[in-house]
C-alpha cells in the first residue's frame, strides 16, 4: 500500500505552503530523515523531512505550486503501486477505505444520467441549493468544541465562542481554532460582542495590476487587523539626546576595526538599552491572557526586519544575558538569514517585546502597531542633527533621536510606559552603562 506525503504545518501561523524545490524525484529511494523538498511558509523556506521509507512513486504538487496543510504532495510506495486520486478530504486525513474517488463533476454527471426525467428538476434544484456553511456559535449558548480545540483556544487567548465550527453539527475542532481570524467569526454580524468589519473591494481600471497575496502577506494582514481591532493601543513619544551614544559608538568601532571586529550599529546600542530598561521595568515585558497578565521571566527581543515580501521579526532570546557585542553578532546573523528565508520557526516565534527601527530609511518618527500577543513595541527614528538649547541656554548643534512606544492598555498603563521610556532615555544618554 502506498503512503502519502502531505503538506506539513511548519509554523504556528502557516495555513498553506509553496513547493519551492523537490530534492527527490520519482523513482528515487527514500530513507527516513531524507530531505524531500524545500517548502516556503509564511515566514521562511524550510526543509521537509521524510518520515517513511520507500520509493517516490509520484509527485502531485509540482515546483511553484501551493498546497494547504494536509494536502497531498507526493506518493511513497513501491514501483507498480496503484495510486488513488487526490481527493478533497479533510486536510490531514486520507479518504476512507472503499470511498468513491470520482471527481465532483463525474459524480454529478452520473447522478444526472441515472435520474429519471420526472425527478430531474428536483435533483437540479437540490444541486443548485447552497451548501450549509459552518455553524456559528450563538451568544450565550453552550459552545460545542472538542477538548483539544478548547485547550488550543486557551493557550492562544482565542475566544472560542467567536470561532466557526467546521466539525459535525457545527462542532469546533482544533483546526478551526488554529486558523481562527476575524473572518472566522460568527456570520451573524458579531463575534463575542464585536462587530465584524467587512472587506472593502477596491474598484479597478485598465492598467491596474492585481498582485496575489503571498502567504506572508496574508498572515501580516490578519495579525495586524487583529492587533488594531482587538488591542487597545496607546502611544507615548519622547526625543532623546543621542550625542554621547554616537561618540561612544565611533570610539568602539575605531577600536574594533583594529581588532577585525564588525562595526556596531546605532540599532545595537538601542537594542541593548531597550533590554536593560525592560529589566528595570519588567511590567512591559508581558502579555494579556484573558483572565490574567503573563509577565515573562526572559526578555526575548523581537526585531523587525524588512524583506521583499513583507516583514519578519527574528528573536534575540534571553537578551538580558547578552552583551552589546553579543546582541550585535546575533542580530547580524538573524537578519541575514531572515532576508534569505533561512530562519527556523523557533527563531522568529516567542518574542516578548518588539523593536522597529526605520532610522536607516530616513524616517524621523512613527508609531508602530503592536505585534500580538506582546504588549509593547518600540519605534525608533533616525538620529537627526538640529539646533538645541544646552544647559547654559546656548543654541548649539545637537543630535536627537525620536523614540515611540505603542502599548496594550490592558497590560501597560501610561505611567508604566512613561517609567520605561525614562529608563530608556537615561541609558541612551549615558551609554557607558550599556557596556559596563
TAWO-V729687 format. One record per pair of residues at least 4 apart in sequence whose C-alpha atoms are under 6 Angstrom apart, sorted by the first residue. I is the first residue (numbers start at 0). GAP is how many residues later the second one is. D is the distance in Angstrom with one decimal. If there is no record, write none. Layout:
# TAWO-V729687
i:I gap:GAP d:D
i:I gap:GAP d:D
This chain:
# TAWO-V729687
i:1 gap:74 d:5.6
i:1 gap:75 d:4.3
i:2 gap:72 d:6.0
i:2 gap:73 d:5.1
i:3 gap:71 d:4.7
i:3 gap:72 d:5.9
i:4 gap:67 d:5.9
i:4 gap:68 d:5.5
i:4 gap:69 d:5.1
i:4 gap:70 d:5.9
i:5 gap:64 d:5.1
i:5 gap:65 d:5.3
i:5 gap:66 d:4.3
i:5 gap:67 d:5.2
i:6 gap:62 d:4.9
i:6 gap:63 d:4.9
i:6 gap:64 d:5.5
i:7 gap:61 d:5.8
i:8 gap:60 d:6.0
i:10 gap:334 d:5.8
i:14 gap:54 d:5.8
i:15 gap:51 d:5.5
i:15 gap:52 d:4.1
i:15 gap:53 d:5.4
i:16 gap:23 d:5.6
i:16 gap:24 d:5.0
i:16 gap:49 d:5.6
i:16 gap:50 d:5.6
i:17 gap:21 d:5.7
i:17 gap:22 d:5.0
i:17 gap:47 d:5.7
i:17 gap:48 d:4.4
i:18 gap:20 d:5.0
i:18 gap:44 d:5.2
i:18 gap:45 d:5.3
i:18 gap:46 d:5.5
i:19 gap:18 d:5.4
i:19 gap:19 d:5.6
i:19 gap:43 d:5.4
i:19 gap:44 d:5.4
i:20 gap:16 d:5.6
i:20 gap:17 d:5.2
i:20 gap:42 d:5.4
i:21 gap:15 d:4.3
i:22 gap:13 d:5.1
i:22 gap:14 d:4.9
i:23 gap:12 d:5.4
i:25 gap:30 d:4.9
i:25 gap:31 d:5.2
i:25 gap:32 d:5.6
i:26 gap:28 d:5.9
i:26 gap:29 d:5.4
i:27 gap:27 d:5.7
i:27 gap:28 d:5.6
i:28 gap:25 d:5.9
i:28 gap:26 d:4.6
i:29 gap:23 d:5.1
i:29 gap:24 d:5.2
i:29 gap:25 d:5.7
i:30 gap:22 d:4.6
i:31 gap:18 d:5.2
i:31 gap:19 d:5.0
i:31 gap:20 d:5.2
i:31 gap:21 d:5.4
i:32 gap:16 d:5.5
i:32 gap:17 d:5.1
i:33 gap:15 d:5.6
i:33 gap:16 d:5.3
i:34 gap:13 d:5.7
i:34 gap:14 d:4.6
i:35 gap:12 d:5.6
i:35 gap:13 d:5.7
i:36 gap:10 d:5.9
i:36 gap:11 d:5.3
i:37 gap:8 d:5.5
i:37 gap:9 d:4.6
i:38 gap:6 d:5.4
i:38 gap:7 d:5.2
i:39 gap:4 d:5.7
i:39 gap:5 d:4.2
i:41 gap:173 d:4.5
i:41 gap:174 d:3.9
i:42 gap:173 d:5.9
i:43 gap:297 d:4.2
i:43 gap:298 d:5.8
i:43 gap:299 d:5.9
i:44 gap:296 d:5.2
i:44 gap:297 d:5.8
i:53 gap:22 d:5.9
i:53 gap:23 d:5.2
i:54 gap:21 d:5.5
i:54 gap:22 d:5.2
i:54 gap:23 d:5.4
i:55 gap:20 d:4.7
i:56 gap:18 d:5.5
i:56 gap:19 d:5.5
i:57 gap:16 d:5.6
i:57 gap:17 d:5.1
i:58 gap:15 d:4.3
i:59 gap:13 d:5.1
i:59 gap:14 d:5.0
i:60 gap:4 d:5.9
i:60 gap:12 d:5.1
i:66 gap:4 d:5.9
i:69 gap:21 d:4.2
i:69 gap:22 d:3.7
i:70 gap:20 d:5.6
i:88 gap:6 d:5.9
i:133 gap:31 d:5.5
i:133 gap:32 d:4.9
i:133 gap:36 d:5.7
i:134 gap:30 d:5.6
i:134 gap:35 d:4.4
i:135 gap:28 d:5.0
i:135 gap:50 d:4.8
i:136 gap:24 d:6.0
i:143 gap:27 d:5.0
i:144 gap:26 d:5.3
i:144 gap:27 d:4.3
i:145 gap:27 d:5.5
i:147 gap:26 d:5.9
i:148 gap:24 d:5.2
i:148 gap:25 d:4.1
i:152 gap:4 d:5.8
i:152 gap:5 d:4.8
i:156 gap:132 d:5.8
i:161 gap:23 d:4.9
i:161 gap:24 d:5.9
i:161 gap:29 d:4.8
i:161 gap:30 d:5.5
i:162 gap:21 d:5.7
i:162 gap:22 d:5.2
i:163 gap:20 d:5.6
i:164 gap:5 d:4.6
i:164 gap:6 d:4.9
i:164 gap:7 d:3.9
i:165 gap:4 d:5.5
i:166 gap:4 d:4.6
i:166 gap:5 d:5.9
i:175 gap:4 d:5.9
i:179 gap:4 d:5.6
i:184 gap:6 d:5.3
i:185 gap:5 d:5.5
i:188 gap:6 d:5.9
i:188 gap:7 d:5.5
i:189 gap:4 d:5.2
i:189 gap:5 d:4.5
i:189 gap:6 d:5.5
i:212 gap:4 d:5.8
i:219 gap:4 d:6.0
i:224 gap:4 d:6.0
i:225 gap:4 d:5.6
i:226 gap:4 d:5.3
i:231 gap:176 d:5.6
i:231 gap:177 d:5.7
i:232 gap:174 d:5.5
i:232 gap:175 d:5.1
i:233 gap:172 d:5.7
i:233 gap:173 d:5.4
i:234 gap:170 d:5.7
i:234 gap:171 d:4.7
i:235 gap:168 d:5.8
i:235 gap:169 d:5.1
i:236 gap:166 d:5.8
i:236 gap:167 d:4.4
i:237 gap:164 d:5.9
i:237 gap:165 d:5.4
i:238 gap:162 d:5.6
i:238 gap:163 d:4.4
i:239 gap:160 d:5.6
i:239 gap:161 d:5.4
i:239 gap:185 d:6.0
i:240 gap:159 d:4.9
i:240 gap:188 d:5.8
i:241 gap:157 d:5.4
i:241 gap:158 d:5.4
i:242 gap:156 d:5.2
i:244 gap:186 d:5.5
i:251 gap:4 d:6.0
i:252 gap:4 d:5.9
i:252 gap:10 d:5.4
i:255 gap:5 d:4.9
i:256 gap:4 d:5.6
i:266 gap:4 d:5.9
i:267 gap:60 d:5.5
i:269 gap:4 d:6.0
i:271 gap:52 d:5.9
i:272 gap:151 d:6.0
i:272 gap:154 d:5.8
i:274 gap:45 d:6.0
i:276 gap:146 d:5.4
i:276 gap:147 d:5.4
i:277 gap:4 d:5.2
i:280 gap:139 d:5.9
i:284 gap:67 d:6.0
i:285 gap:8 d:5.4
i:285 gap:9 d:4.2
i:285 gap:10 d:5.7
i:285 gap:89 d:6.0
i:286 gap:6 d:5.8
i:286 gap:7 d:5.2
i:286 gap:86 d:5.9
i:286 gap:87 d:5.1
i:286 gap:88 d:5.3
i:287 gap:5 d:4.8
i:288 gap:4 d:5.5
i:297 gap:20 d:5.3
i:298 gap:19 d:5.3
i:298 gap:20 d:5.7
i:299 gap:16 d:5.6
i:299 gap:17 d:4.4
i:299 gap:18 d:5.4
i:299 gap:19 d:5.9
i:299 gap:51 d:4.9
i:299 gap:52 d:5.2
i:300 gap:14 d:5.4
i:300 gap:15 d:5.1
i:300 gap:50 d:5.7
i:300 gap:52 d:5.3
i:300 gap:53 d:5.9
i:301 gap:11 d:5.3
i:301 gap:12 d:5.5
i:301 gap:13 d:4.2
i:301 gap:49 d:5.1
i:301 gap:51 d:5.9
i:301 gap:52 d:4.5
i:302 gap:10 d:5.0
i:302 gap:11 d:5.8
i:302 gap:51 d:5.6
i:302 gap:52 d:5.0
i:303 gap:8 d:5.8
i:303 gap:9 d:4.5
i:303 gap:52 d:5.1
i:304 gap:6 d:5.7
i:304 gap:7 d:5.4
i:304 gap:8 d:5.9
i:305 gap:5 d:4.7
i:306 gap:4 d:5.8
i:306 gap:32 d:5.5
i:312 gap:35 d:5.7
i:313 gap:33 d:5.6
i:313 gap:34 d:4.2
i:314 gap:32 d:5.7
i:314 gap:33 d:5.3
i:314 gap:36 d:5.7
i:321 gap:4 d:5.6
i:326 gap:4 d:6.0
i:330 gap:4 d:5.9
i:333 gap:4 d:5.9
i:336 gap:4 d:5.9
i:336 gap:5 d:4.9
i:336 gap:6 d:5.7
i:337 gap:4 d:5.9
i:337 gap:5 d:5.6
i:351 gap:22 d:5.5
i:352 gap:23 d:5.8
i:352 gap:24 d:6.0
i:353 gap:23 d:4.8
i:354 gap:22 d:5.7
i:354 gap:23 d:4.7
i:355 gap:23 d:5.0
i:356 gap:22 d:5.8
i:356 gap:23 d:4.5
i:357 gap:5 d:5.6
i:357 gap:23 d:5.6
i:358 gap:4 d:5.3
i:358 gap:22 d:4.4
i:358 gap:23 d:3.6
i:361 gap:20 d:5.9
i:362 gap:18 d:5.6
i:362 gap:19 d:5.9
i:363 gap:17 d:4.4
i:363 gap:18 d:4.9
i:364 gap:16 d:4.8
i:364 gap:37 d:5.6
i:367 gap:11 d:5.8
i:369 gap:7 d:5.5
i:374 gap:32 d:5.7
i:374 gap:33 d:4.8
i:375 gap:30 d:5.6
i:375 gap:31 d:4.5
i:376 gap:28 d:6.0
i:376 gap:29 d:5.4
i:377 gap:26 d:5.6
i:377 gap:27 d:4.8
i:378 gap:24 d:5.8
i:378 gap:25 d:4.8
i:379 gap:23 d:4.9
i:380 gap:21 d:5.2
i:381 gap:19 d:5.9
i:382 gap:17 d:5.5
i:382 gap:18 d:4.6
i:383 gap:15 d:5.4
i:383 gap:16 d:5.3
i:384 gap:13 d:5.5
i:384 gap:14 d:4.5
i:385 gap:11 d:5.6
i:385 gap:12 d:5.5
i:386 gap:9 d:5.5
i:386 gap:10 d:4.7
i:386 gap:11 d:5.9
i:387 gap:7 d:5.4
i:387 gap:8 d:5.5
i:387 gap:10 d:5.7
i:388 gap:4 d:5.5
i:388 gap:5 d:5.3
i:388 gap:6 d:4.5
i:389 gap:4 d:5.4
i:407 gap:4 d:5.8
i:408 gap:4 d:5.7
i:426 gap:4 d:5.6
